[in-house]
């Protein structure tokens, strides 16, 4: 596991100043992070490499170093990232719903996550994913993500597939807003879904959400990601997330996650 941590660190440092996006993210901290209402819309694999991650308002589940957890469709997850000895470090891989195409998906209404141990086979596959994706063009990343899904299924984690059994309107809307290069208005959203405004709002209400809630999730989720994975200033991140002022962004960020962007930044691992 130690060699795996070093390999990922080296990969990230070598790619730190590159413009293209990465196929994975690395979150690290040297102080405990308490984050409320973290949106997890797309399926996501989190491999905890050091420290531990606790999930739930009352810490119902703990993911120790050497464990993984697979999440999906959880708009408000409470998380604690806890360093042990030196740091908290986790590898995150976000999947597209298209990655589950041709896989036998069994719907499940009971499980909200799937978790297990990072076995030697999974560790090797994760390391290969990191190394290969640094060289492969982005349109090929899905091939390796599908391999990971097949491996997890063969290891007995059938629940991973059930987490992507249904793609909700809200999930598709979140992806559209998050990936848009500019502000997306309601008319654009209705045209994309070929729905009237009333129909779109009704479907989202049935899923327990709204257009504005999803916009906030997308903007603040992006802000959380950029704060954790880049050295950009808070002012720059606020602008990237569509906020006119840093103070407005900071206020909404604290309201959502329970701490300010500057407080979060103070917890991060400093890499020399």
SVG drawing of the C-alpha trace seen along z (x, -y; Angstrom):
<svg xmlns="http://www.w3.org/2000/svg" viewBox="-46 -40 55 53">
<polyline fill="none" stroke="black" stroke-width="0.4" points="0.0,0.0 2.9,-2.4 4.3,-1.9 0.9,-2.6 0.6,-5.9 4.0,-7.0 3.1,-6.0 -0.1,-8.1 1.7,-11.1 4.4,-11.0 1.8,-10.7 -0.1,-13.7 3.0,-15.8 4.2,-15.0 0.8,-16.1 0.2,-19.1 0.9,-21.8 -0.8,-20.2 -3.9,-21.6 -5.8,-18.5 -8.1,-17.0 -7.1,-13.9 -9.1,-10.6 -8.9,-10.6 -8.5,-12.9 -6.5,-12.7 -7.8,-14.3 -5.4,-14.8 -5.4,-16.7 -3.2,-17.0 -6.1,-18.1 -9.5,-16.6 -12.1,-17.7 -15.8,-17.8 -17.9,-18.3 -21.7,-18.4 -24.1,-17.9 -21.4,-16.7 -23.2,-16.0 -22.3,-12.7 -24.3,-12.5 -22.3,-10.2 -21.1,-6.8 -17.7,-7.3 -15.1,-5.0 -13.1,-6.3 -10.0,-4.3 -8.7,-5.4 -4.9,-5.0 -4.1,-6.5 -6.2,-7.9 -9.9,-7.1 -13.2,-8.4 -16.4,-8.4 -19.8,-8.7 -23.1,-9.8 -24.3,-12.4 -23.5,-10.1 -20.5,-8.4 -22.6,-5.3 -19.8,-3.8 -16.0,-4.1 -13.7,-3.4 -10.2,-2.6 -6.9,-2.8 -6.8,0.1 -10.6,0.0 -12.8,-1.4 -16.3,-2.7 -18.5,-3.1 -21.2,-5.8 -23.8,-7.1 -26.9,-9.3 -26.3,-10.8 -27.1,-14.5 -26.2,-15.2 -23.5,-13.0 -21.9,-14.0 -18.2,-13.1 -15.3,-13.2 -11.8,-12.8 -9.5,-11.9 -5.7,-11.9 -3.8,-9.2 -0.1,-9.7 0.8,-11.9 -2.1,-12.5 -5.5,-11.6 -5.1,-10.5 -7.7,-9.1 -8.0,-8.3 -11.3,-9.2 -12.5,-7.9 -15.8,-9.2 -17.7,-7.0 -20.1,-7.9 -23.4,-6.1 -22.4,-5.0 -19.6,-3.0 -22.3,-0.6 -23.7,0.1 -23.8,3.9 -23.3,4.7 -26.1,6.7 -27.6,4.2 -30.0,5.3 -32.1,2.6 -31.9,2.2 -33.7,-0.3 -32.0,0.6 -28.3,0.1 -26.9,-3.4 -23.2,-2.4 -20.9,0.6 -17.7,1.1 -14.9,3.5 -11.2,4.2 -8.6,3.1 -7.3,6.5 -3.9,7.0 -5.8,7.4 -7.8,4.2 -4.7,2.3 -2.9,3.4 -5.8,2.4 -6.0,-1.0 -2.3,-1.6 -2.6,-0.6 -5.6,-2.9 -3.6,-5.9 -0.5,-5.2 -2.4,-4.4 -4.8,-7.3 -1.9,-9.7 -0.9,-8.6 -4.2,-7.6 -6.5,-10.1 -9.6,-11.0 -12.0,-9.2 -10.4,-5.9 -10.6,-6.3 -14.0,-4.6 -12.3,-1.3 -10.4,-1.2 -13.3,-2.3 -15.3,0.6 -12.5,3.0 -12.7,1.8 -16.4,2.4 -16.0,5.9 -13.3,6.6 -15.4,5.3 -18.3,7.5 -16.1,10.5 -14.8,9.9 -18.4,10.3 -19.4,6.7 -22.6,7.0 -24.0,4.0 -21.7,1.7 -23.9,2.3 -27.2,1.8 -26.1,-1.7 -26.4,-2.8 -29.7,-1.0 -31.6,-4.2 -30.4,-7.4 -32.6,-10.2 -33.5,-13.4 -31.7,-15.3 -28.5,-13.4 -28.5,-14.1 -29.3,-17.8 -26.5,-18.0 -24.0,-16.7 -25.3,-19.1 -24.9,-22.1 -21.6,-21.0 -20.0,-20.4 -21.4,-23.6 -18.9,-26.3 -21.4,-29.0 -24.6,-29.6 -27.4,-27.4 -30.9,-28.9 -34.2,-27.2 -35.1,-27.3 -31.9,-25.5 -32.6,-22.8 -36.2,-22.2 -34.9,-22.0 -32.3,-19.4 -34.8,-17.2 -37.5,-17.9 -39.9,-18.8 -42.0,-21.7 -40.9,-23.8 -43.8,-22.4 -43.0,-18.8 -39.3,-19.3 -40.1,-20.9 -42.7,-18.2 -40.2,-15.4 -37.5,-17.0 -40.0,-17.6 -40.8,-13.9 -37.1,-13.2 -37.0,-15.6 -35.0,-18.3 -35.3,-21.4 -33.4,-23.2 -32.0,-25.7 -30.9,-23.0 -29.1,-21.2 -27.4,-24.4 -26.2,-25.0 -24.9,-21.4 -23.0,-21.7 -21.4,-25.0 -20.5,-24.3 -19.5,-20.7 -17.1,-22.1 -15.8,-24.6 -15.1,-21.9 -13.3,-19.8 -11.1,-22.8 -10.3,-23.7 -9.2,-20.2 -7.2,-19.5 -5.7,-22.8 -3.7,-25.7 -6.0,-28.3 -6.9,-31.2 -10.4,-31.3 -11.3,-34.3 -10.4,-32.5 -12.4,-29.4 -15.4,-31.6 -15.3,-33.0 -15.0,-29.6 -18.1,-28.5 -20.1,-31.4 -20.1,-33.7 -19.7,-37.4 -17.8,-37.8 -15.5,-35.7 -17.6,-36.7 -20.8,-35.4 -19.1,-32.2 -17.7,-31.8 -21.0,-32.4 -22.8,-29.8 -20.0,-27.4 -20.2,-27.6 -23.9,-27.3 -23.7,-24.1 -20.6,-22.3 -20.4,-23.7 -17.0,-25.5 -15.6,-28.3 -13.2,-27.8 -10.3,-29.3 -11.0,-27.0 -11.0,-24.0 -7.7,-25.1 -6.0,-25.2 -6.6,-21.4 -4.9,-20.5 -1.7,-18.5 1.2,-20.8 3.4,-19.0 6.9,-20.3"/>
</svg>
